[in-house]
Amino acid sequence: MNTLRVLYHIARADFLERIRRYSFLLMLGLVVWIGYLSASGQFNMSLSPNYLGILNSAWVGGTMTVTVTTTLSLVGFYIVKGSVNRDYITGVGQIMATTPLSRPLYMLGKWLSNFAVLGITIVIMLLAGIVMNLLSGTTGFDLAALAAPLVIIAIPGMGLAAAFAVLFESVSWLRGGLGNVVYFFVFLFGLLGSGSVLTTGLPGTTVNPYIDYTGWQIIGNSVADAARVVYPESAGLFSFRMAEVADPKIFPWNGVSWTTNILLSRLFILAVSVGLMMTSALFFDRFNPSRLLPGKQAKTKSDALRPAIAGEATSVSNVHLTPLTDTRPRFRFGALFSAELKLFLKGQRWWWYAVAVGLVIAQLVTALEVTRTLLLVAWVWPILILSGLGCRENRFDTRQIVFAAQHPIANQLPAAWLSAFVVIAALGFGALIKFVLTGEIISVPGWLTGAVFIPSLALALGILTGSGKAFEVLYVAWMYMLAQKAPPLDFIGLTPDSPWYIYAPVALALLVVAALARQRQLTTKSISK
């Protein structure tokens, strides 16, 4: 068997399958949007309080690199994760398990396909940057200065995200939604642990490029050094935000000085990516059906179709059924809502509720700014149960039962939405009380908009896609941008320029979209399959 040929076909088939998905188009749209905002100066790298670089090719390239590495290192993981699990579900993996294909070779093929999907987005980002650089009237055009940070910093960073996706899929308990949440915190701790946010740009700080996988320190300290050449008094922290800098002090920045140490660090990050990929091969069970569910024997379709062994006849006692005296249907919304709420929270352990209560109490007793951050954390906490909204019927194949109920759109959808709203409101109740007690009445409408918008978004995406992954990807990225104080995306009212009032009608529009999509599901023949 030709090893390289097998590797090529594994990576190629998986790559082609990925780029045909709507999620890939969503990622491309995100990348082009980032390129536009970076080249037009709406995404700003700056030194506090008001030091800003000239908008030239180097500045655009640096801005795009910082943006895409911090965004796609998070979002890209969710986009590419799932190829191994798909081989489990479709049964393709069991076919491959009968071949001489080794575990390291299979994982290498998956990593290469992940890397190719994320890498092509960097190429598209570069092309968008070139076009915007030529059209937006930036100071000069230098292709090398624009492309160097994307090629040297962003591409190895995408390799690391691709390797984490493969690693998480090789571990059974990280393969599903829990792994998505775990990676979110791994990403945040990695960002903070590398010193990328806390000290970059301050005088006397040194760069350790071997742990700076996003390039934040490399670019940030270079920008800070350039600012101190023109303004020796500048001693602010390097920041990145989607907001205008008031009364900016302009300085030139011509890009990073690419030292041998920085270039070697990029090779080191690629080597770490390969190491993570090889580690994943150690955990990979090579599609052993007995290990699909930890501690339980997984049932396959062939098991379900296997005829039962005939046994001795058993006597059946006489059963007397009480005749129905009233056959008129009785609908009680309260009972349906109670059932939906129990179903929504089903399977949560005691520690899930303990963390939820702790977050609510912490919102009450901490400072106001900390309360806002804790509100974000509290509303991210139920992401795994929110992602099942609207797609539970598809996931557990109960569509025929649910859709056969009386008025499933007018009855079941509002009850499902209301159950999610109640949980979201309960998790943010501490912040609501804090806003009222401290006189932050203007934050109350934003809080209410957020509590309405989140379940509406989850319900609409769940029905439209038939899966919870789209919501998990978008929601994690959205809440991360909220933590970075991005005003256009602030549907909660955390920033002074928050357009929360726009998201209230958007939430209603999402509910209408969800109802129309469910109506289409009811009328299509696919629900009977």
VEXDREN-2710 file (C-alpha; in Angstrom, 1 decimal):
% VEXDREN-2710
k/r/px/py/pz
1/MET/0.0/0.0/0.0
2/ASN/1.4/3.4/-1.0
3/THR/1.5/5.3/2.3
4/LEU/1.7/8.8/0.7
5/ARG/-1.2/8.0/-1.7
6/VAL/-3.4/6.8/1.2
7/LEU/-2.5/9.9/3.2
8/TYR/-3.3/12.2/0.3
9/HIS/-6.7/10.6/-0.3
10/ILE/-7.7/10.8/3.4
11/ALA/-6.8/14.5/3.6
12/ARG/-8.3/15.3/0.2
13/ALA/-11.6/13.6/0.8
14/ASP/-12.0/15.2/4.2
15/PHE/-11.0/18.6/2.8
16/LEU/-13.5/18.5/0.0
17/GLU/-16.2/17.4/2.4
18/ARG/-15.5/20.4/4.7
19/ILE/-15.5/23.1/2.0
20/ARG/-18.9/22.0/0.8
21/ARG/-20.5/22.9/4.1
22/TYR/-22.4/26.0/5.1
23/SER/-20.1/26.4/8.1
24/PHE/-17.1/26.8/5.7
25/LEU/-18.9/29.6/3.9
26/LEU/-19.7/31.2/7.3
27/MET/-16.0/31.1/8.2
28/LEU/-15.0/32.6/4.8
29/GLY/-17.5/35.4/5.4
30/LEU/-16.1/36.0/8.8
31/VAL/-12.5/36.1/7.4
32/VAL/-13.5/38.6/4.6
33/TRP/-15.3/40.7/7.2
34/ILE/-12.2/40.7/9.4
35/GLY/-10.0/41.7/6.4
36/TYR/-12.4/44.6/5.6
37/LEU/-12.5/45.9/9.1
38/SER/-8.7/45.6/9.5
39/ALA/-7.8/47.3/6.2
40/SER/-10.4/50.1/6.8
41/GLY/-9.0/50.9/10.3
42/GLN/-12.2/49.9/12.1
43/PHE/-10.2/47.2/14.0
44/ASN/-7.5/49.1/15.9
45/MET/-4.2/48.0/17.5
46/SER/-3.2/50.8/19.8
47/LEU/-1.2/51.6/23.0
48/SER/-3.2/53.0/25.9
49/PRO/-4.4/55.6/26.1
50/ASN/-4.3/57.0/22.6
51/TYR/-1.2/56.0/20.6
52/LEU/-2.1/54.7/17.1
53/GLY/0.0/53.7/14.1
54/ILE/-0.2/55.0/10.6
55/LEU/-2.5/52.9/8.4
56/ASN/0.0/51.3/6.0
57/SER/0.5/47.8/4.6
58/ALA/2.5/46.7/7.7
59/TRP/-0.2/48.0/10.1
60/VAL/-3.0/46.3/8.1
61/GLY/-1.0/43.0/8.0
62/GLY/-0.3/43.2/11.7
63/THR/-4.0/44.0/12.6
64/MET/-5.3/41.1/10.4
65/THR/-2.8/38.7/11.9
66/VAL/-3.7/39.6/15.5
67/THR/-7.4/39.4/14.6
68/VAL/-7.4/36.2/12.7
69/THR/-5.1/34.3/15.1
70/THR/-7.2/35.1/18.2
71/THR/-10.4/34.5/16.3
72/LEU/-9.7/31.5/14.2
73/SER/-7.7/29.8/16.9
74/LEU/-11.0/29.7/18.8
75/VAL/-13.7/29.5/16.1
76/GLY/-11.6/27.4/13.7
77/PHE/-11.3/24.6/16.2
78/TYR/-15.1/24.3/16.2
79/ILE/-15.3/24.5/12.4
80/VAL/-12.8/21.7/11.7
81/LYS/-13.7/19.5/14.7
82/GLY/-16.0/16.6/13.9
83/SER/-14.4/14.7/11.1
84/VAL/-13.5/11.7/13.2
85/ASN/-16.9/11.6/14.9
86/ARG/-18.5/11.7/11.4
87/ASP/-16.6/8.6/10.5
88/TYR/-18.0/6.9/13.6
89/ILE/-21.6/7.9/12.9
90/THR/-21.5/7.1/9.1
91/GLY/-19.8/3.8/9.6
92/VAL/-16.9/4.8/7.3
93/GLY/-14.5/4.4/10.2
94/GLN/-15.5/0.7/10.7
95/ILE/-14.7/0.1/7.0
96/MET/-11.3/1.8/7.3
97/ALA/-10.6/-0.3/10.5
98/THR/-10.6/-3.4/8.4
99/THR/-7.7/-2.1/6.3
100/PRO/-4.0/-1.9/7.2
101/LEU/-4.4/1.8/7.8
102/SER/-2.5/2.7/11.0
103/ARG/-3.7/5.1/13.7
104/PRO/-0.8/7.6/13.2
105/LEU/-1.4/7.7/9.5
106/TYR/-5.2/8.2/9.9
107/MET/-4.6/11.1/12.4
108/LEU/-2.0/12.7/10.2
109/GLY/-4.5/12.7/7.3
110/LYS/-7.2/14.3/9.5
111/TRP/-4.7/16.9/10.8
112/LEU/-3.6/17.8/7.3
113/SER/-7.2/18.3/6.2
114/ASN/-7.9/20.5/9.2
115/PHE/-4.7/22.4/8.5
116/ALA/-5.7/22.9/4.9
117/VAL/-9.2/24.2/5.7
118/LEU/-7.8/26.7/8.2
119/GLY/-4.8/27.5/6.0
120/ILE/-7.0/28.4/3.0
121/THR/-8.8/31.0/5.1
122/ILE/-5.4/32.7/5.7
123/VAL/-4.8/32.9/2.0
124/ILE/-8.3/34.4/1.5
125/MET/-7.6/36.8/4.3
126/LEU/-4.4/37.8/2.5
127/LEU/-6.2/38.3/-0.8
128/ALA/-8.9/40.4/0.9
129/GLY/-6.1/42.5/2.6
130/ILE/-4.4/43.1/-0.8
131/VAL/-7.7/44.3/-2.4
132/MET/-8.6/46.5/0.6
133/ASN/-5.1/47.9/0.8
134/LEU/-5.3/49.0/-2.8
135/LEU/-8.8/50.4/-2.6
136/SER/-8.9/52.0/0.8
137/GLY/-6.1/54.5/0.2
138/THR/-3.7/53.3/2.8
139/THR/-0.2/54.9/2.9
140/GLY/1.8/53.0/0.3
141/PHE/1.5/49.3/-0.6
142/ASP/4.2/46.8/0.5
143/LEU/3.2/43.2/-0.2
144/ALA/6.0/41.7/1.9
145/ALA/5.0/43.8/4.9
146/LEU/1.4/42.9/4.5
147/ALA/1.9/39.1/3.9
148/ALA/4.8/38.3/6.3
149/PRO/2.9/38.3/9.6
150/LEU/0.1/36.2/8.1
151/VAL/2.4/33.6/6.7
152/ILE/4.9/33.5/9.5
153/ILE/2.6/33.8/12.5
154/ALA/-1.0/32.9/11.5
155/ILE/-0.3/29.8/9.5
156/PRO/1.6/27.9/12.3
157/GLY/-1.2/29.1/14.7
158/MET/-3.8/27.4/12.5
159/GLY/-1.7/24.2/12.6
160/LEU/-1.9/24.2/16.4
161/ALA/-5.7/24.7/16.4
162/ALA/-6.0/21.9/13.8
163/ALA/-3.9/19.6/16.1
164/PHE/-6.1/20.4/19.1
165/ALA/-9.2/19.5/17.1
166/VAL/-7.7/16.1/16.2
167/LEU/-6.6/15.5/19.8
168/PHE/-10.0/16.3/21.3
169/GLU/-11.7/13.9/18.8
170/SER/-9.4/11.1/19.8
171/VAL/-10.4/11.2/23.4
172/SER/-14.0/9.9/23.8
173/TRP/-15.2/12.2/26.5
174/LEU/-13.8/15.3/24.7
175/ARG/-15.4/14.3/21.4
176/GLY/-18.8/15.9/22.0
177/GLY/-20.1/19.1/23.5
178/LEU/-18.1/18.9/26.7
179/GLY/-14.9/19.1/24.7
180/ASN/-16.1/22.2/23.0
181/VAL/-16.5/23.9/26.4
182/VAL/-13.1/22.5/27.7
183/TYR/-11.3/24.0/24.7
184/PHE/-12.9/27.4/25.2
185/PHE/-11.2/27.5/28.7
186/VAL/-8.0/26.0/27.4
187/PHE/-7.8/28.8/24.8
188/LEU/-8.4/31.5/27.4
189/PHE/-5.9/30.1/29.8
190/GLY/-3.4/29.7/27.0
191/LEU/-3.9/33.3/26.0
192/LEU/-3.4/34.5/29.5
193/GLY/-0.6/32.1/30.4
194/SER/1.5/33.3/27.5
195/GLY/1.3/36.9/28.8
196/SER/-0.3/38.0/25.6
197/VAL/-2.9/40.2/27.2
198/LEU/-1.6/41.2/30.6
199/THR/1.8/42.7/29.9
200/THR/2.3/43.3/26.2
201/GLY/3.6/46.7/25.3
202/LEU/4.7/47.7/28.8
203/PRO/8.3/49.0/29.2
204/GLY/10.7/46.3/30.2
205/THR/8.6/43.3/29.0
206/THR/10.3/40.7/27.0
207/VAL/8.9/38.5/24.3
208/ASN/8.9/34.7/24.5
209/PRO/7.9/33.8/20.9
210/TYR/7.9/30.0/21.7
211/ILE/4.7/30.4/23.8
212/ASP/3.2/33.2/21.8
213/TYR/1.2/31.2/19.4
214/THR/-1.1/34.1/18.5
215/GLY/1.7/36.5/17.8
216/TRP/0.2/39.0/20.2
217/GLN/3.4/39.7/22.1
218/ILE/5.6/39.7/18.9
219/ILE/3.5/42.3/17.2
220/GLY/2.4/44.2/20.3
221/ASN/5.9/44.8/21.6
222/SER/7.1/45.7/18.2
223/VAL/4.3/48.3/17.9
224/ALA/5.2/49.6/21.4
225/ASP/8.9/50.0/20.5
226/ALA/7.9/52.0/17.4
227/ALA/5.6/54.3/19.4
228/ARG/8.4/55.0/22.0
229/VAL/10.7/56.1/19.3
230/VAL/8.3/59.0/18.4
231/TYR/6.7/59.4/21.9
232/PRO/9.3/58.4/24.6
233/GLU/6.7/59.0/27.3
234/SER/4.4/56.3/26.0
235/ALA/4.2/53.5/28.5
236/GLY/0.8/52.0/27.8
237/LEU/-0.5/48.5/27.4
238/PHE/-1.0/47.1/23.9
239/SER/-4.6/46.6/23.1
240/PHE/-6.9/45.6/20.3
241/ARG/-10.4/46.8/20.0
242/MET/-13.2/47.6/17.6
243/ALA/-13.6/51.3/18.6
244/GLU/-12.2/54.7/17.6
245/VAL/-9.3/56.1/19.5
246/ALA/-10.1/59.6/20.8
247/ASP/-7.5/62.3/19.8
248/PRO/-4.9/59.7/18.6
249/LYS/-1.2/60.3/18.6
250/ILE/0.1/58.9/15.3
251/PHE/3.4/57.1/14.8
252/PRO/4.8/55.0/12.0
253/TRP/5.3/51.2/12.3
254/ASN/6.9/49.4/9.4
255/GLY/6.4/45.8/10.7
256/VAL/8.1/43.2/12.8
257/SER/11.9/42.7/12.6
258/TRP/11.9/39.0/11.8
259/THR/14.8/37.6/13.9
260/THR/16.1/34.0/13.7
261/ASN/14.6/33.4/17.2
262/ILE/11.1/34.4/16.0
263/LEU/11.4/32.2/12.9
264/LEU/12.6/29.2/14.9
265/SER/9.7/29.7/17.3
266/ARG/7.2/29.3/14.4
267/LEU/8.9/26.0/13.5
268/PHE/8.6/25.0/17.2
269/ILE/4.9/25.7/17.2
270/LEU/4.5/23.5/14.1
271/ALA/6.5/20.8/15.8
272/VAL/4.2/21.0/18.8
273/SER/1.3/20.6/16.5
274/VAL/2.8/17.5/15.0
275/GLY/3.5/16.2/18.5
276/LEU/-0.2/16.7/19.6
277/MET/-1.3/14.9/16.4
278/MET/0.9/11.9/17.2
279/THR/-0.3/12.0/20.8
280/SER/-3.9/11.8/19.6
281/ALA/-3.0/8.5/17.9
282/LEU/-2.2/7.0/21.3
283/PHE/-5.8/7.8/22.5
284/PHE/-7.5/6.8/19.3
285/ASP/-9.4/3.6/19.6
286/ARG/-9.4/2.8/15.8
287/PHE/-13.2/2.7/15.7
288/ASN/-13.6/0.0/18.3
289/PRO/-17.4/-0.2/18.7
290/SER/-17.1/-1.3/22.3
291/ARG/-15.5/2.0/23.3
292/LEU/-17.9/4.4/21.6
293/LEU/-19.6/4.9/25.0
294/PRO/-17.3/4.9/28.0
295/GLY/-18.1/1.9/30.2
296/LYS/-21.0/0.6/28.0
297/GLN/-21.2/-1.6/25.0
298/ALA/-22.4/0.6/22.1
299/LYS/-25.3/-0.8/20.1
300/THR/-24.9/-0.7/16.4
301/LYS/-27.6/-0.8/13.7
302/SER/-26.9/-4.4/13.0
303/ASP/-27.6/-5.2/16.7
304/ALA/-30.9/-3.5/16.4
305/LEU/-31.9/-5.4/13.3
306/ARG/-30.8/-8.8/14.6
307/PRO/-33.9/-11.0/15.3
308/ALA/-34.5/-11.9/18.9
309/ILE/-34.0/-15.5/20.0
310/ALA/-37.2/-17.3/20.3
311/GLY/-38.1/-18.3/23.8
312/GLU/-40.9/-20.1/25.6
313/ALA/-44.3/-18.7/25.3
314/THR/-45.4/-16.6/28.3
315/SER/-48.9/-16.4/29.5
316/VAL/-50.6/-13.1/29.3
317/SER/-53.1/-12.2/32.0
318/ASN/-56.5/-10.8/31.2
319/VAL/-56.2/-7.0/31.0
320/HIS/-59.3/-4.8/31.4
321/LEU/-59.0/-1.3/30.0
322/THR/-61.1/1.5/31.3
323/PRO/-63.1/3.0/28.5
324/LEU/-62.6/6.7/27.8
325/THR/-65.6/8.8/28.7
326/ASP/-64.2/12.1/27.2
327/THR/-62.2/12.0/24.0
328/ARG/-61.9/15.7/23.6
329/PRO/-58.3/16.9/23.6
330/ARG/-57.2/19.0/26.5
331/PHE/-54.2/21.2/26.2
332/ARG/-52.4/22.6/29.3
333/PHE/-49.5/24.9/28.4
334/GLY/-48.3/24.8/32.0
335/ALA/-47.8/21.0/31.8
336/LEU/-46.1/21.3/28.4
337/PHE/-43.8/24.0/29.7
338/SER/-42.9/21.9/32.8
339/ALA/-42.1/18.9/30.6
340/GLU/-39.9/21.1/28.3
341/LEU/-38.1/22.6/31.2
342/LYS/-37.4/19.1/32.7
343/LEU/-36.2/17.9/29.3
344/PHE/-34.1/21.0/28.9
345/LEU/-32.3/20.4/32.2
346/LYS/-32.3/16.6/31.9
347/GLY/-28.9/14.9/32.6
348/GLN/-27.3/17.8/34.5
349/ARG/-25.3/16.7/37.6
350/TRP/-25.4/18.3/41.0
351/TRP/-22.1/20.1/40.3
352/TRP/-23.7/21.8/37.3
353/TYR/-26.3/23.4/39.5
354/ALA/-23.7/24.2/42.2
355/VAL/-21.6/26.2/39.7
356/ALA/-24.7/27.9/38.4
357/VAL/-25.7/29.0/42.0
358/GLY/-22.2/30.1/42.7
359/LEU/-22.2/32.3/39.6
360/VAL/-25.5/33.9/40.6
361/ILE/-24.2/34.7/44.1
362/ALA/-20.9/36.0/42.7
363/GLN/-22.8/38.4/40.5
364/LEU/-24.4/39.9/43.6
365/VAL/-21.4/40.3/45.8
366/THR/-18.7/41.5/43.4
367/ALA/-17.9/44.9/41.9
368/LEU/-20.1/46.1/39.0
369/GLU/-17.5/45.5/36.2
370/VAL/-16.8/42.1/37.6
371/THR/-20.5/41.4/37.6
372/ARG/-20.7/42.1/33.9
373/THR/-17.9/39.6/33.2
374/LEU/-19.6/37.0/35.5
375/LEU/-22.8/37.6/33.6
376/LEU/-21.0/36.5/30.4
377/VAL/-19.6/33.5/32.1
378/ALA/-23.0/32.5/33.5
379/TRP/-24.7/32.8/30.1
380/VAL/-22.0/30.7/28.5
381/TRP/-22.3/28.0/31.2
382/PRO/-25.5/26.4/29.7
383/ILE/-24.1/26.3/26.1
384/LEU/-24.4/22.5/25.8
385/ILE/-28.1/22.4/26.7
386/LEU/-28.8/25.5/24.7
387/SER/-27.3/23.9/21.6
388/GLY/-29.9/21.2/21.8
389/LEU/-32.8/23.7/21.4
390/GLY/-34.6/23.1/18.2
391/CYS/-32.6/20.1/17.1
392/ARG/-33.3/17.6/19.9
393/GLU/-35.9/16.0/17.7
394/ASN/-33.4/15.4/14.9
395/ARG/-30.6/14.3/17.3
396/PHE/-32.8/11.6/19.0
397/ASP/-35.0/10.9/16.0
398/THR/-38.2/11.8/17.8
399/ARG/-39.5/14.0/15.0
400/GLN/-42.4/11.8/14.1
401/ILE/-43.6/11.8/17.7
402/VAL/-43.1/15.6/18.3
403/PHE/-44.4/16.7/15.0
404/ALA/-47.5/14.5/15.3
405/ALA/-48.6/16.4/18.4
406/GLN/-51.4/18.9/18.2
407/HIS/-50.2/22.3/16.9
408/PRO/-46.4/21.7/17.3
409/ILE/-45.5/25.2/16.2
410/ALA/-48.0/27.1/18.3
411/ASN/-47.6/24.9/21.4
412/GLN/-44.2/23.1/21.5
413/LEU/-42.0/25.8/20.1
414/PRO/-43.1/28.6/22.6
415/ALA/-42.7/26.1/25.5
416/ALA/-39.2/25.1/24.4
417/TRP/-38.2/28.7/24.0
418/LEU/-39.7/29.7/27.3
419/SER/-37.8/26.9/29.2
420/ALA/-34.5/28.2/27.8
421/PHE/-35.5/31.8/28.6
422/VAL/-36.2/30.9/32.2
423/VAL/-32.9/29.1/32.7
424/ILE/-31.0/32.1/31.1
425/ALA/-32.9/34.6/33.2
426/ALA/-32.2/32.5/36.4
427/LEU/-28.5/32.3/35.6
428/GLY/-28.3/36.1/35.2
429/PHE/-30.6/37.0/38.0
430/GLY/-27.8/38.1/40.3
431/ALA/-26.6/40.6/37.7
432/LEU/-30.2/42.0/37.3
433/ILE/-30.5/42.6/41.0
434/LYS/-27.0/44.2/41.1
435/PHE/-28.0/46.6/38.3
436/VAL/-31.2/47.6/40.1
437/LEU/-29.5/48.0/43.5
438/THR/-26.6/50.1/42.1
439/GLY/-28.9/52.3/40.0
440/GLU/-27.7/50.9/36.7
441/ILE/-31.2/51.0/35.4
442/ILE/-30.0/51.6/31.8
443/SER/-28.4/48.1/31.9
444/VAL/-31.7/46.4/32.6
445/PRO/-33.1/46.6/29.1
446/GLY/-29.8/45.2/27.7
447/TRP/-30.0/42.4/30.2
448/LEU/-33.6/41.6/29.2
449/THR/-32.7/41.8/25.5
450/GLY/-29.8/39.3/26.1
451/ALA/-32.1/36.9/27.9
452/VAL/-34.5/37.0/25.0
453/PHE/-31.9/37.0/22.2
454/ILE/-29.9/33.9/23.4
455/PRO/-32.7/31.3/23.3
456/SER/-34.0/32.8/20.1
457/LEU/-30.6/32.4/18.4
458/ALA/-30.3/28.9/19.7
459/LEU/-33.8/27.8/18.6
460/ALA/-33.4/29.3/15.1
461/LEU/-30.0/27.8/14.4
462/GLY/-31.0/24.4/15.9
463/ILE/-34.0/24.2/13.6
464/LEU/-32.2/25.5/10.5
465/THR/-29.2/23.3/10.8
466/GLY/-30.5/20.3/12.6
467/SER/-27.4/20.3/14.8
468/GLY/-26.2/22.2/17.8
469/LYS/-22.7/22.7/16.5
470/ALA/-23.5/25.9/14.5
471/PHE/-24.8/27.6/17.7
472/GLU/-21.9/26.4/19.8
473/VAL/-19.4/27.8/17.3
474/LEU/-21.2/31.2/16.8
475/TYR/-22.1/31.6/20.5
476/VAL/-18.6/31.0/21.8
477/ALA/-17.1/33.4/19.2
478/TRP/-19.8/36.0/19.9
479/MET/-19.3/35.9/23.7
480/TYR/-15.5/36.0/23.3
481/MET/-15.9/39.2/21.2
482/LEU/-18.2/40.6/23.9
483/ALA/-15.5/39.9/26.5
484/GLN/-13.2/42.0/24.2
485/LYS/-15.7/44.9/24.4
486/ALA/-16.8/44.9/20.7
487/PRO/-19.7/47.4/20.7
488/PRO/-21.5/46.3/17.4
489/LEU/-21.9/42.8/18.8
490/ASP/-23.0/43.8/22.3
491/PHE/-26.6/42.6/22.6
492/ILE/-26.4/42.7/26.4
493/GLY/-25.6/46.4/27.0
494/LEU/-22.2/45.9/28.5
495/THR/-20.6/48.9/26.7
496/PRO/-21.8/52.5/26.4
497/ASP/-22.2/52.2/22.6
498/SER/-24.1/49.0/22.7
499/PRO/-26.9/48.7/20.1
500/TRP/-28.9/46.4/22.3
501/TYR/-32.1/48.0/21.1
502/ILE/-31.4/46.5/17.6
503/TYR/-31.1/43.0/18.9
504/ALA/-34.6/43.0/20.5
505/PRO/-36.4/43.0/17.1
506/VAL/-33.7/40.7/15.7
507/ALA/-34.7/38.2/18.4
508/LEU/-38.3/38.4/17.3
509/ALA/-37.2/37.9/13.7
510/LEU/-35.2/34.8/14.7
511/LEU/-38.4/33.4/16.3
512/VAL/-40.3/34.0/13.1
513/VAL/-37.5/32.3/11.1
514/ALA/-37.6/29.4/13.5
515/ALA/-41.4/29.0/13.1
516/LEU/-41.2/29.2/9.3
517/ALA/-38.4/26.6/9.2
518/ARG/-40.3/24.3/11.5
519/GLN/-43.4/24.7/9.3
520/ARG/-41.3/23.7/6.3
521/GLN/-40.1/20.6/8.3
522/LEU/-43.7/19.7/9.0
523/THR/-44.7/19.8/5.3
524/THR/-41.6/18.1/3.8
525/LYS/-41.5/14.4/3.2
526/SER/-38.2/14.1/4.9
527/ILE/-39.7/14.0/8.4
528/SER/-41.2/10.6/7.7
529/LYS/-37.8/9.1/6.8
END
